[in-house]
Amino acid sequence: MPCFHHKTIMFFKWHVPEPKQYSMMSFNLLCVLSLLLLPCLATAQNNGTVRVGQYITAADNSQPWFSPSRDFAFGFHKLDNEDLFLPAIWYYKIPSKTIVWYASADNPAPRGSRLQLTADRGLVLDGPDGQELWKSGITMSAAAFGFLYDTGNFVVADANSEKLWQSFDDPVDTLLPSQIMERGGVVSSKRSETDFSQGRFQFRLLQDGNAVLNTINLPSGFAYDAYFWSNTFDQNRSNAGLQVVFNESGYLYVVRENNQRVFLTPGTIVSSKENYHRATLNFDGSFVLYTHPRNSNGNNGIWSVIRTMPDNICVNNDIRKGLGSGICGHNSICTLNSLRRPNCTCPKGFSLVDPDDPYGNCKPDFIQGCEEDEGKSEEDLYHIEELKSTDWPTSDFEQLTPSSREDCESSCLKDCLCSASVFRLDTCWKKKLPLSYGKMDPADNGTAFIKIRKGEGNGKKKRDIFVLVGSVLLGSSVFINLILVAASCLGLLIVNQKKLTRTHPPEGVSHMNLRCFTYKELVEATRGFKEELGRGAFGTVYKGFMDIAPNNLVAVKKLDRVFHDSEKEFKAEVNVIGQTHHKNLVRLLGFCDEGENRLIVYEFLSNGTLASFLFGDYKPNWELRTNIAMEIAKGLLYLHEECCTQIIHCDIKPQNILLDDNYNARISDFGLAKLLTLDQSHTSTAIRGTKGYVAPEWFRNTPVTVKVDVYSFGVLLLEIICLRRCVEKEASTIDKAILTDWAYDCCKEKRLGTLVEDDPDVMDDMNKLQRFVMVAIWCIQEDPSLRPTMSKVIEMLEGVVEVPFPPCPWPFNITS
Ligand SMILES: *[C@@H]1O[C@H](CO)[C@@H](O)[C@H](O)[C@H]1NC(C)=O
């Protein structure tokens, strides 16, 4: 029985996790509170209706108004880390608080403020001293009542039930089913996840009928070029887009004047009887259609994504005026993560203007200028950092055609006006600051060269300290000077020592740096396990925010309860994982071990999994792919042969390889296989790993060794070479369906070009292609003893040793 259980877990990755304890707790808390607040509850049984004069006070547990079904609540939302509140409407029945409408974000309400329905001013938000902070305003006649519908719409109506105002006409960042946006309508993003003030992104239906996403200038509101558009404009105005409609079934589309519909929702979607739908313009500029089961037990507050618009937010093809910074700030670089959302990073030598706004502008950490650098050679002052597949398409001041790569690099280095250059094919563009619309796109074969002052980073700051000390010294008495000198020496000493301990973690003892977290800390870090990053065989991974990591982000893995019961063993295994240090492995930062709650905290890697990278919409280039393959091999070599305890991974596959900021491959989930509860006698039947990547000895009565990882690596290597999954049910012909079979056939028949669709980049590098394919086929030999070790694999991939032609991997099977 237990064996069967394991198998289920291994093969069905998408099993539903246990309901979260914390959400049950908060539910209980709510029940208790409801009892305490019985008098309030009586007025709260409003069944949607709000009478004139009725109000809610801004406080921690003030009772909201409910829609008749209680799908939605309208009340105060308390802002993080501040004693301020916003009037807001949110889904009431699902565990994570998802806000669909809010008001007065630029002028939040202090504790004690009142949200009241008035006859003459409609809905009004008054501060504790009675000053008006916000009002809905009404037109025509006096308000008689308000009503919160089960659609999430709050309507203010007069005595004849005529609508005077409704929240649907005043959307913020979210549209809901049955909501309509007319020409001139605007949806606006928040500033950040927790900052509700107006952000830099808009979704609008323009007067010409086009629905667009664009960035704006803050605070003026000036709109920059669109980065997404519905294409529903019409020069002759006879068939232009008229409305953006989110119909009751959850379909979002633009209706043209002739009633034609242009859908933003792809294909068919889940039923709105059982599911909520919403369309939210996120603070990072992505416009996302989400769905969530109405039954709160269904999904633990995790929203599934139906579509993210645009498909690739970093790659903008229609920069006309070129004003503004693009999706990220000026001098920043946009990369797409595995959730198809943007990540912004400052290039080396640059840092965030506002460290709390990772999506904002970057500033150089040095001064560059013709005057400043006069009389010195630029080559002595600067060096060039090369950034593959990176571009800032605007900001040009010169174009050199034809040019060579080397000339492009040196021409910028030597030019005191030049800050960066980009080379593609035979052309060089020289660029000036600020660099805008920065993007890194693996499909781009261009290269950027960015100029950085040598020895930079903190040189400027140090100089400041000395200037300060110097000027103070000049203007004070000898005694004070002596004290100052002593103090500043001490200060510098401490600064330096801090720097030393930061940059050089002592190697052997680093496992002692593993932090032990409480469950509560991790609930807080993940904001109640709000944002799911992925699910694997061992559990679900959530995004977390903690200052222990350089980018303040961590990945928290909640392990399923199939692990050792013994606390000692869990700690021992985690310590083994914690002692591994290699640049191609994901770093473990800490863990939590509280009864049933076993969690592991890893560093967060921004570029998602190798799976989404390989099998996404654009084809990563050959050079990057071969680098990634080498890096995975090196990570495995370390696990097998170089770290103190040999670790067999058991589940090598593209979902378990993550990519860091620079697209370096990092293996994750290593060491976890051993954590599974395993009765030794059942070893041969409890198959660990994932179908398609699993070595044949798992199914036989032969011992399991590191060679199982070599097998999986071989399959993965073929996927990296061919940019396709190991099993493709929809392959054009049956002999292509199984990648390993197809690759061997092509290799034997010397048709390697077919494997890469005759990609010219790869065909130019035929020797390497042949070497890589042959190594992969050696790795997938059915007989484990024929498979090379990882050190041999690396030698062969590097071309240090000759690769003999591999035998057929399946000598005992009859294959087609
Ligand atoms: C919403 O639009 C879809 C697609 O056209 C249609 O199938 C569905 O019936 C519409 N729902 C309603 C309630 O009109």
The ligand as a Gaussian input file, in Angstrom:
#p B3LYP/6-31G(d) Opt

LIG

0 1
 C      -20.368000      35.465000     -23.449000
 O      -19.654000      35.303000     -24.664000
 C      -19.447000      33.945000     -25.038000
 C      -18.594000      33.930000     -26.269000
 O      -19.184000      34.647000     -27.307000
 C      -20.783000      33.243000     -25.259000
 O      -20.548000      31.887000     -25.570000
 C      -21.607000      33.360000     -23.985000
 O      -22.894000      32.828000     -24.212000
 C      -21.735000      34.826000     -23.568000
 N      -22.418000      34.862000     -22.275000
 C      -23.466000      35.615000     -22.041000
 C      -24.055000      35.511000     -20.700000
 O      -23.933000      36.355000     -22.896000

